[in-house]
Amino acid sequence: MNIFINKNRKELKVKKVKNKIVLFLDVLGFADLTVKNKLDIDAIKDAGGPMHKRINRIFTGNNIPNKLTETFASFHSTLEGGLDLTRLHCDFTSITFSDSAFIVTNNLNDAVTAINYLMQRFLICGVPVRAGIALGTFEAIRFKSDIKSESGEHASQFLGTGVVNACRAESCSIKGMRIFIHPSIGKLFKKIPNNKSLLKDCDNTEINNSIGVKKELNYWDYNVTDEKTAWRMFQKMWKEAPEESKKHYLATANAIQKMRIAKGYDPIKNLNRVSILR
């Protein structure tokens, strides 16, 4: 076989990929939920649909949704509603799959607004989520979905250092429902005016992780009514959590304590107390 090469052709120029801000969020303990609960597709569809379908399922004697159904449906409905509302104020791209999502934007303020609001709503809705935020490349290559009667082909092709960094920040071994900041984006936060209440240092026992995560976002910015609801739901989740997951809730409670103090609120005297005062 002969291969002809055109010596007069111009060199191909590699397109320079611009860095973006990438958020990755993931439901804590979802794998265990999937293993321990029945996969009821009809219940998941009803739980994530209109209210009348959920009510009808209960009153017609159908099975009440299990924890897997509740968590999966609540994650996606909360995410969708939060993104729709956030999109009124911010520009971003979102990619959702299973119990995870990526949010990509060019603006740090937009990224902070989006993830803070989502974390607040997830807590109120009883969905345990942890997130990472990072700086790096992100390119969406191809998305397709081809569904036939008995088969289907789906593809979500995207990549970049921002994807890697955000995932590493989220899974950096620090426990709890929190938003961890990858070192790649640390310098950008320094440019935000009055960022002291926005950032919080992780505990000294947490900062020796292999990724170098030392700070997290302070997302605790509720009005009085929503704060009481969020704390009450958090306590319910903590009480119902399996023993092996309670370490995440203790870490979250300690983080919330520090986030509240940074906002100027009095310390919570008993982290297991169901009600909260402000």
C-alpha positions in Angstrom: 0.0 0.0 0.0 1.4 3.4 -1.0 0.7 6.5 1.2 1.0 9.8 -0.4 1.8 12.9 1.7 1.3 16.4 0.5 4.5 18.2 1.5 2.9 21.6 0.7 0.0 21.3 3.1 -0.1 23.8 6.0 0.5 22.5 9.5 -2.7 21.9 11.4 -3.2 24.3 14.3 -4.3 22.9 17.6 -7.2 24.9 18.9 -6.5 26.4 22.3 -9.1 25.2 24.8 -10.2 27.8 27.3 -10.4 27.0 31.0 -13.8 26.9 32.6 -15.3 26.5 36.0 -16.6 22.9 36.5 -18.9 21.7 39.3 -19.4 18.0 40.0 -22.1 16.9 42.4 -23.0 13.4 43.5 -25.5 11.7 45.8 -23.8 10.1 48.9 -24.5 6.5 49.5 -26.4 5.9 46.3 -24.6 2.6 45.5 -25.7 1.1 48.8 -29.3 2.3 48.2 -29.4 0.7 44.8 -28.1 -2.6 46.2 -30.4 -2.7 49.2 -33.7 -1.6 47.6 -36.0 -2.9 44.9 -35.6 -1.2 41.6 -39.2 -0.1 41.0 -39.2 1.7 37.7 -42.9 2.6 37.7 -42.6 4.0 41.2 -39.5 6.1 40.2 -41.4 7.5 37.2 -44.5 8.3 39.4 -42.4 9.9 42.1 -40.7 12.1 39.7 -43.9 13.1 37.9 -46.9 15.2 38.7 -48.2 15.2 42.3 -51.5 13.5 41.4 -49.6 10.4 40.3 -47.8 10.2 43.6 -51.0 10.6 45.5 -52.8 8.1 43.3 -50.1 5.4 43.9 -50.6 5.7 47.6 -54.5 5.7 47.6 -54.7 2.8 45.1 -52.8 0.5 47.3 -49.6 0.4 45.3 -46.3 0.2 47.2 -45.2 3.3 48.9 -41.9 4.4 47.2 -38.8 2.9 48.9 -35.7 4.9 49.9 -34.0 4.4 46.5 -37.1 5.7 44.7 -37.5 8.7 46.9 -33.8 9.7 46.7 -33.4 9.2 43.0 -36.7 11.0 42.1 -36.0 13.8 44.6 -32.5 14.3 43.4 -33.6 14.8 39.8 -36.7 16.9 40.5 -34.7 19.2 42.9 -31.8 19.4 40.4 -34.1 20.2 37.5 -36.1 22.8 39.4 -33.0 24.4 40.9 -31.3 24.6 37.5 -34.4 26.2 35.9 -34.5 28.8 38.5 -30.7 29.5 38.5 -30.7 29.8 34.7 -32.8 32.9 35.1 -29.7 34.6 36.6 -26.8 32.6 35.3 -25.4 31.1 32.1 -24.1 27.5 32.3 -24.2 24.1 30.8 -25.4 21.1 32.7 -25.0 17.4 32.1 -26.9 14.9 34.3 -26.6 11.2 34.5 -27.7 8.6 37.2 -27.1 10.2 40.6 -24.5 12.8 39.4 -24.3 16.0 37.5 -21.8 18.4 36.0 -22.4 22.1 35.8 -20.0 24.2 33.6 -19.7 28.0 33.4 -17.2 30.7 32.5 -18.1 32.9 35.5 -17.1 32.1 39.1 -20.0 34.0 40.6 -22.5 32.1 38.4 -20.9 28.8 39.5 -21.1 29.8 43.2 -24.7 31.0 42.9 -25.7 27.7 41.2 -24.1 25.3 43.5 -24.9 27.1 46.7 -28.6 27.3 45.8 -28.7 23.6 44.8 -27.0 22.5 48.0 -29.5 24.5 50.0 -32.4 22.9 48.2 -31.0 19.3 48.3 -30.7 19.6 52.1 -34.3 20.8 52.5 -35.5 18.0 50.2 -33.6 15.4 52.1 -31.1 14.4 49.4 -27.5 13.9 50.7 -25.2 15.5 48.1 -21.5 16.4 48.0 -19.8 18.6 45.4 -16.5 19.7 44.1 -15.6 22.9 42.2 -12.5 23.2 40.0 -10.9 25.1 37.2 -9.8 23.4 34.0 -10.7 22.5 30.4 -14.1 21.1 29.4 -15.2 20.1 26.0 -18.5 18.5 25.0 -17.7 16.3 21.9 -20.9 14.4 21.2 -24.3 13.6 22.6 -26.7 11.1 21.0 -29.6 8.9 21.9 -31.0 6.3 19.5 -33.8 4.2 20.9 -35.5 1.3 19.1 -38.3 -0.9 20.3 -36.2 -3.3 22.2 -32.7 -1.7 22.3 -31.0 1.6 22.6 -27.7 3.4 22.2 -26.8 6.4 24.3 -23.6 8.4 24.3 -22.3 11.4 26.4 -18.8 12.2 25.2 -17.1 15.1 27.2 -13.8 15.5 28.8 -11.2 17.9 30.2 -9.0 18.7 33.2 -11.9 20.5 34.8 -13.9 17.2 34.8 -11.0 15.4 36.5 -10.3 18.2 39.0 -13.9 18.6 40.0 -14.4 14.8 40.5 -11.2 14.6 42.5 -12.3 17.5 44.8 -15.7 15.8 45.4 -14.1 12.5 46.2 -11.1 13.8 48.1 -11.9 11.6 51.2 -13.3 14.4 53.3 -16.7 13.4 54.7 -20.0 15.2 54.6 -22.6 17.1 52.5 -20.2 19.9 51.5 -18.7 21.8 48.5 -15.0 21.2 48.3 -12.6 23.6 46.4 -9.9 22.1 44.2 -6.5 23.9 44.5 -6.8 24.7 40.7 -9.5 27.4 41.4 -8.2 28.7 44.8 -6.6 31.9 43.3 -9.9 32.9 41.5 -11.7 33.0 44.9 -9.1 35.5 46.2 -10.3 38.0 43.5 -13.9 38.0 44.9 -14.5 41.0 47.2 -15.5 40.1 50.8 -14.9 36.4 50.3 -14.2 35.6 53.9 -17.8 34.5 54.7 -17.9 32.7 51.3 -14.9 30.4 52.1 -14.3 28.2 55.1 -11.2 26.3 56.1 -11.6 22.5 56.4 -10.6 21.0 59.8 -6.9 20.4 60.4 -7.7 16.6 60.5 -9.1 16.9 56.9 -6.5 18.9 55.0 -4.0 16.1 54.6 -5.9 14.6 51.7 -4.0 13.6 48.6 -5.7 16.2 46.4 -4.7 19.1 48.5 -8.3 20.3 49.3 -8.2 22.7 52.2 -11.2 24.9 51.8 -14.9 24.6 51.1 -17.8 26.9 50.1 -20.1 28.2 52.8 -23.5 27.5 51.3 -25.5 28.1 54.6 -27.4 31.2 53.6 -31.0 30.5 54.5 -33.8 32.7 55.7 -35.1 31.9 59.2 -37.9 29.6 58.0 -35.9 27.7 55.4 -33.0 27.3 57.9 -35.3 25.6 60.4 -36.6 23.3 57.7 -33.2 22.4 56.4 -31.9 21.6 59.9 -34.9 19.6 60.8 -34.6 17.5 57.5 -30.9 17.1 58.1 -31.6 15.7 61.6 -34.2 13.3 60.1 -31.7 12.1 57.5 -29.0 11.6 60.2 -31.4 9.6 62.4 -32.4 7.3 59.6 -28.9 6.9 58.1 -27.3 3.4 58.3 -24.5 3.2 60.9 -21.7 3.2 58.3 -23.0 6.5 56.9 -23.3 8.4 60.1 -19.7 9.7 59.9 -20.9 11.8 56.9 -23.6 13.4 59.0 -21.4 14.2 61.9 -18.9 15.9 59.6 -21.8 17.8 58.0 -23.1 18.9 61.4 -19.6 20.2 62.3 -19.3 22.0 59.0 -22.7 23.6 59.3 -21.8 24.8 62.8 -18.7 26.6 61.4 -20.7 28.0 58.4 -23.3 29.5 60.7 -20.7 31.0 63.0 -19.0 32.5 60.0 -22.3 34.2 59.2 -22.4 35.7 62.6 -24.9 33.3 64.3 -24.6 31.8 67.7 -23.2 28.3 68.0 -25.6 25.3 68.1 -25.2 23.9 71.6 -26.4 20.4 70.7 -25.7 19.2 67.2 -28.3 16.5 67.6 -31.1 18.9 68.5 -34.0 18.8 66.0 -34.9 22.4 66.3 -32.5 25.4 65.7 -32.6 28.9 67.0 -31.4 32.1 65.4 
